[in-house]
Amino acid sequence: MSEARKQLARDLGADLVLDPTREDVVSRICEEVPGGVDASYEASGAGKSAIDALLGSLRKGGHAVTVTVAAGRPTEFDPNQLMTTEINYTGSFGYNGPDFPAVIAAIHDGRLNPDGLISDRIALEDAPEKGYAELVDNAGGHVKILVHP
């Protein structure tokens, strides 16, 4: 997990930033929130370890949401874990057409400021090399690269 992304999380108001490569995320969350959290979101696409942390950090009856795809990595988990802990599990594709007008309105009227998520701005003709390739080769250094005509 890149230091830049951890710092961005802090800058955007995260109360607790954990690095799963350096600590036991589930144990740490349960230390901070005895009994587990109400809701947990998995957005890394890191596969089984991320799903284990997603489910393991929840309280009984908590809500788990997966908002990314573990591309090329089928992820297994024991469905009994959902049943015995009464966890609600939701998958979200993330690009829901009806959400766009609400997000644009929130940006327009100042309720949402996306500037901290934009790590670079590039011209359309530079998108293959300075956009896509850069995100693949330097994923830890970027969040979103804005492409303009």
N, C-alpha and C positions, 0 to 999 in steps of 0.2 A: 504494500500500500504506500503510495507516494506521500512524502511529507507535504507537498504542495496541496494535494487533495485533503489531507487532514487539516491543514491550516485553513483552507477554504471552508471546511465544515465549521470550524471554530468562528471564522469571520462571519459566517451566515447565521450564527447563533446557536450552534450545537452545544448542549450542556455537557456532553460526554462524547469523546471521540476515541474509539477503540481500534486497535490494529490486530486483526485475527492472525497475522503472521508472527506476532510477538506476545500474545496473551490469550488466555481462555476466555473468549467473549461471553459465553453463557454464564460462567462463574462470576465474571465481573459485573454483568448486568444484574444477576440475582443478588450480588452484594449491594449494589446501588438501589435496587428495587426489590426488597424481600417479597417472595411469592411470584415474582415475574411481572412483566409489563403487560399492559392492556392490548397493545397492538404492536406489530413488528412488520417491517417492510424489507424485502430482499430485492436489491437493485444491482447487485454486482455480477450476476450470472456465473458465480464461482462454482456452481454445482453442489454436490452433496454436503460439503462442509458448510456452505452458506445456508442450505435448507435445514441442516441440523441446528445451526445457531438460531435461525428464524423460529423454528418450533420450540427449541429448548429454552428460549428466553421468555416465553409467554406464560402468563398465569392461566389457571384453569378457566376455560371459557373465553380465552383471548382470541384476537383476530390476527391471522397471518395473511399477508398479501405479497404475492410475487409479481414484480413489475418488469422483469427482464427475462431473457431466454438464455439458458446455458447452451449456447450454440454447439451442436455436435456432441454434447455430453448428456445423454439421458440421465435423469436424476431419480434415484430410488429413495423411498422412505417407507416406513411401516405405517400403513393407514390406521392401525390400532392406536397409534400415538394420538391421532386426531380424536378417535372415539373415546379413549379413556381419559383424555384431558378436556374433552368437549371444545376443542379448538375449531374455530371457523377458518377455512382456508379459501382464499379468493385469488384467482389469477386475473391479471389486468394487462391487456395488450399495450396500453400506454399512449396510443395515438387514436383517441376517440374523436371523430370529427366534430360532434356537437360541443366538445370542450373548448375548441379553438376560439370561438367568439367571446366566451367568458374570460379566457386568459388574456386575449388582446385587450378587452375592456379593462381588466385589472392593471395591465401595464400602462394603458393610456391614462387612467385616472390616478396612477401613482400608488395603488394598493400593492403592486408587485413590481419589484425592480430586478430585472434579470442581469444587470451589468456584471455582477460578481460571478456569474456562470459563464460569461463569454470570455474565453481565454485568448482569442485572436479574431481579427477581421481580415478577410482576404477577398480578392476579386474572383469572379466566377471562373475566369480562364485559369486561375491558379488552383482551383478546387481539387483536381486529381492528385497533384503533388504536395501542395502546401496544406490541403485539407484532409482528404481521406488518408493518404500515405502518412501524414504527420500524426493523425489520430491512432493509426495502427502502430507506428514505430515509436511513438512517444505518448502512449495513452495516459500515463501518470502525470504528464505535464499539461494536459488539457482537459477541459470539461466540454465546452461547445466552441466550435469555430464557426463564426457567422460569415456566410458567403453573400456578397452583394454583386449586383450586375455591373 
